[in-house]
Amino acid sequence: MQLTSFTDYGLRALIFMASLPAGKMTTITEVSELYAISRHHMVKIVHKLSQEAFIQSSRGKQGGIRLARPAESINIGDVVRRLEPLQLVDCDHCLITPSCHLKRILAQAMKEFLAELDKYTLADIANDGNLKRIFNAEISVENLY
C-alpha cells in the first residue's frame, strides 16, 4: 500500500513537532520549508491535523503549531486512519462484483497493515537522536540565510 502525499506529509509534520522540546511551537512555513513542501498544501494538512486533535494551532505574532498531546499518546495507525482514504478499490459499478473476492482480500490486507501501524506511537518514531540532529542541523543552516 502507498500512502497519499497528504498522509505522508502529515506524518512528517507530526514527527518534526514531536522532535521539538515539549510545548515548543513551530510554524507552517518552517515545516513546509524543512520538507520542501508547498506551504499551501501544508496549510490544508495542518488544518486536518488540528481538526483531528493531533495538533494545536494559534494565530498571531506568538502563534504557531504544536502537538496537542504527548507523542507517546499519538498512535501511528490512528493518524493514518484519520488522514488516509482507506477504500482501496471502488466496486460500485463493476461487472464482476457479485463473484469477486478482491475487495474482501484487500480489506483483510488493510486490516493487517493498520494493525502493524497500531503497534507504534509518534514517540517511537520521533525519539531518535539522529532525527533530532538532522532537524537541528537543517534549522541552523536555514538561519544562516
C-alpha positions as CSV (number, residue, x, y, z in Angstrom):
1,M,0.0,0.0,0.0
2,Q,1.2,3.5,-0.8
3,L,0.1,6.4,1.5
4,T,-1.1,9.5,-0.2
5,S,1.2,12.5,0.0
6,F,-1.3,14.2,2.3
7,T,-0.8,11.4,4.9
8,D,2.9,11.2,4.3
9,Y,3.4,14.9,4.8
10,G,1.0,14.9,7.8
11,L,3.2,12.2,9.5
12,R,6.3,14.1,8.6
13,A,4.9,17.3,10.2
14,L,4.0,15.3,13.4
15,I,7.4,13.7,13.5
16,F,9.0,17.2,13.4
17,M,6.8,18.6,16.1
18,A,7.4,15.6,18.3
19,S,11.2,16.1,18.0
20,L,10.8,19.6,19.4
21,P,11.0,20.3,23.2
22,A,7.7,19.8,24.8
23,G,5.3,22.7,24.2
24,K,7.6,24.4,21.7
25,M,5.7,26.0,18.8
26,T,6.8,25.9,15.2
27,T,5.2,27.4,12.1
28,I,3.6,26.1,9.0
29,T,6.3,27.9,7.0
30,E,9.1,26.3,9.0
31,V,7.6,22.8,8.4
32,S,6.9,23.3,4.7
33,E,10.4,24.7,4.1
34,L,12.1,22.0,6.1
35,Y,10.5,19.3,3.9
36,A,10.4,21.4,0.7
37,I,6.6,21.0,0.6
38,S,4.2,23.6,-0.7
39,R,3.1,25.9,2.1
40,H,-0.4,25.9,0.6
41,H,-0.6,22.1,0.8
42,M,0.8,22.2,4.4
43,V,-1.9,24.6,5.4
44,K,-4.5,22.0,4.4
45,I,-2.7,19.3,6.2
46,V,-2.3,21.3,9.4
47,H,-6.0,22.2,9.3
48,K,-6.9,18.5,9.2
49,L,-4.4,17.6,11.9
50,S,-5.9,20.3,14.1
51,Q,-9.5,19.1,13.3
52,E,-8.4,15.6,14.4
53,A,-6.9,17.0,17.6
54,F,-3.4,15.8,16.9
55,I,-2.1,19.4,17.0
56,Q,-3.0,22.8,18.4
57,S,-2.7,25.9,16.4
58,S,-2.8,29.5,17.4
59,R,-2.7,32.7,15.3
60,G,-0.8,35.9,15.9
61,K,2.8,37.0,16.4
62,Q,3.4,34.4,19.1
63,G,1.3,31.8,17.3
64,G,2.2,28.6,15.6
65,I,1.5,24.9,15.8
66,R,2.5,22.1,18.2
67,L,1.4,18.7,19.3
68,A,-1.9,18.7,21.2
69,R,-0.8,15.9,23.4
70,P,2.3,13.9,24.2
71,A,3.9,12.0,21.3
72,E,3.5,8.8,23.3
73,S,-0.2,9.0,23.1
74,I,-0.4,9.6,19.3
75,N,-0.8,6.2,17.6
76,I,0.5,5.9,14.0
77,G,-2.4,3.7,13.0
78,D,-4.8,6.2,14.3
79,V,-3.2,9.0,12.3
80,V,-3.3,7.0,9.1
81,R,-6.9,6.1,9.6
82,R,-7.9,9.8,10.1
83,L,-5.8,11.1,7.2
84,E,-5.9,8.4,4.6
85,P,-8.8,7.4,2.4
86,L,-8.9,3.7,3.2
87,Q,-11.1,2.3,0.4
88,L,-8.6,0.6,-1.8
89,V,-11.0,-0.3,-4.6
90,D,-14.3,1.0,-5.9
91,C,-16.5,-1.9,-6.7
92,D,-19.8,0.0,-7.0
93,H,-20.1,-0.3,-10.8
94,C,-18.0,-3.4,-11.5
95,L,-19.4,-6.2,-13.6
96,I,-17.7,-8.9,-11.5
97,T,-18.6,-7.6,-8.0
98,P,-21.0,-10.4,-7.2
99,S,-18.3,-13.1,-7.7
100,C,-15.2,-11.2,-6.9
101,H,-13.2,-11.7,-3.7
102,L,-10.7,-8.9,-4.3
103,K,-12.5,-6.4,-2.0
104,R,-12.5,-8.9,0.9
105,I,-8.9,-9.8,0.4
106,L,-7.8,-6.1,0.2
107,A,-9.9,-5.3,3.3
108,Q,-8.0,-8.1,5.2
109,A,-4.7,-6.8,4.0
110,M,-5.6,-3.2,5.1
111,K,-6.7,-4.5,8.5
112,E,-3.3,-6.2,8.9
113,F,-1.4,-3.1,7.7
114,L,-3.2,-0.9,10.2
115,A,-2.7,-3.5,13.0
116,E,1.0,-3.3,12.4
117,L,0.9,0.6,12.5
118,D,-1.1,0.4,15.7
119,K,2.0,-1.1,17.4
120,Y,3.8,2.3,17.2
121,T,3.4,5.7,18.6
122,L,4.7,9.0,17.3
123,A,7.3,8.9,20.1
124,D,8.6,5.6,18.8
125,I,9.5,7.3,15.5
126,A,10.5,10.8,16.7
127,N,12.6,9.9,19.7
128,D,15.6,9.2,17.6
129,G,18.8,11.1,18.2
130,N,19.7,11.1,14.5
131,L,16.4,12.7,13.6
132,K,16.9,15.5,16.1
133,R,20.4,16.1,14.8
134,I,19.1,16.3,11.3
135,F,16.4,18.7,12.2
136,N,18.7,20.9,14.3
137,A,21.3,21.0,11.5
138,E,18.7,21.9,8.9
139,I,17.2,24.6,11.0
140,S,20.7,26.0,11.8
141,V,21.6,26.2,8.1
142,E,18.3,27.9,7.3
143,N,19.1,30.6,10.0
144,L,22.3,31.5,8.2
145,Y,20.4,32.9,5.2
